[in-house]
Amino acid sequence: MLINIVSAFPGLFQSVFDESMIKIAQEKDLVRIRIHDLRDFSDDRHRRVDDYPYGGGAGMVMKPEPFFKAVKTIQKKYPPKGKVILMSPQGLLLTQNKLKELSKEKNIILLCGHYEGIDERVRKYLVDEEISIGDYILTGGEIPAMVIADALIRLIPGVLNVSSLEEESFSKGLLEYPQFTRPREYEGMHVPEILLSGDHEKIRKWRAEKAFKRTLKRRPDLLQNKKITGNT
Ligand SMILES: C[S@@+](CC[C@H](N)C(=O)[O-])C[C@H]1O[C@@H](n2cnc3c(N)ncnc32)[C@H](O)[C@@H]1O
């Protein structure tokens, strides 16, 4: 998979993709990440990518031309044409199901806004979809793009082992069961006996029950969705 990110602040990504699983995934050539500096596509001699809003109002708006040029250049350089996704608080809320869908793409282009927002023509004529990472406003689309890239990369076959993905929160419409590791006892706090029993069937049942109860208590909305959609 190729993940292209277009941003006016490419320096923000420097260390994030060079650690842990994401670094290993790149080393194994399971994913390629390309950060594109939006300012390289500006016609302005000062490399500006924003301007005052028509009609007045607070803040600056990102100009359309650099985004159109960046996408055209990327699509030409890295075929097949990647899906163009705008980071936007007005977009579809990101979910694990959405990520699963995106993980099937060969090539995606994530556009990061900044300032007061982006010229509406980008939204209307360039972008295939808009994604929000939550009902709050961030300074820019860089953190949302990192969130999407990180969450997507873990879903690429070969990056993690399949069983850890299958049992994770949201993968089956439930939160994950509680996890324990050594030591068995720490300052009077004990690991549940059943996990030490070696009885795999009992452990499986215990975990299923804990996952269900935890979901019921913390995220009953997930159980509701499960009923409606029949997701398992
Ligand atoms: C300060 S925000 C602009 C918000 C815009 N004025 C509005 O009210 O919808 C600047 C940029 O950050 C990104 N952004 C901010 N919050 C986001 C969120 N929750 N999810 C995804 N992107 C977000 C978007 O790319 C957005 O264009």
The ligand as a Tripos MOL2 file, in Angstrom:
@<TRIPOS>MOLECULE
LIG
   27    29     1     0     0
SMALL
NO_CHARGES

@<TRIPOS>ATOM
      1 C1         -8.8720   24.6540   12.2770 C.3       1 LIG1
      2 S1         -9.4460   23.3690   11.2250 S.3       1 LIG1
      3 C2        -10.7180   24.1970   10.2950 C.3       1 LIG1
      4 C3        -12.0920   23.9640   10.8260 C.3       1 LIG1
      5 C4        -13.1820   24.6720   10.0070 C.3       1 LIG1
      6 N1        -13.0910   26.0830   10.1940 N.3       1 LIG1
      7 C5        -14.5490   24.1800   10.4380 C.2       1 LIG1
      8 O1        -15.1680   24.8280   11.2760 O.co2     1 LIG1
      9 O2        -14.9950   23.1210    9.9450 O.co2     1 LIG1
     10 C6         -8.1320   23.2320   10.0830 C.3       1 LIG1
     11 C7         -7.9720   21.8570    9.4380 C.3       1 LIG1
     12 O3         -7.6860   20.8950   10.4210 O.3       1 LIG1
     13 C8         -8.1810   19.6290   10.0270 C.3       1 LIG1
     14 N2         -9.0420   19.1270   11.1220 N.ar      1 LIG1
     15 C9         -9.3970   19.7940   12.2430 C.ar      1 LIG1
     16 N3        -10.1490   19.0510   13.0450 N.ar      1 LIG1
     17 C10       -10.2820   17.8550   12.4380 C.ar      1 LIG1
     18 C11       -10.9520   16.6490   12.7750 C.ar      1 LIG1
     19 N4        -11.6610   16.5260   13.8930 N.pl3     1 LIG1
     20 N5        -10.8710   15.6030   11.9140 N.ar      1 LIG1
     21 C12       -10.1710   15.7080   10.7620 C.ar      1 LIG1
     22 N6         -9.5210   16.8290   10.3790 N.ar      1 LIG1
     23 C13        -9.5660   17.8870   11.2020 C.ar      1 LIG1
     24 C14        -8.9020   19.8170    8.7120 C.3       1 LIG1
     25 O4         -8.0180   19.4480    7.6620 O.3       1 LIG1
     26 C15        -9.1770   21.3090    8.6960 C.3       1 LIG1
     27 O5         -9.2620   21.8270    7.3800 O.3       1 LIG1
@<TRIPOS>BOND
     1     1     2 1
     2     2     3 1
     3     2    10 1
     4     3     4 1
     5     4     5 1
     6     5     6 1
     7     5     7 1
     8     7     8 2
     9     7     9 1
    10    10    11 1
    11    11    12 1
    12    11    26 1
    13    12    13 1
    14    13    14 1
    15    13    24 1
    16    14    15 ar
    17    14    23 ar
    18    15    16 ar
    19    16    17 ar
    20    17    18 ar
    21    17    23 ar
    22    18    19 1
    23    18    20 ar
    24    20    21 ar
    25    21    22 ar
    26    22    23 ar
    27    24    25 1
    28    24    26 1
    29    26    27 1
@<TRIPOS>SUBSTRUCTURE
     1 LIG1         1 GROUP 0 **** ****
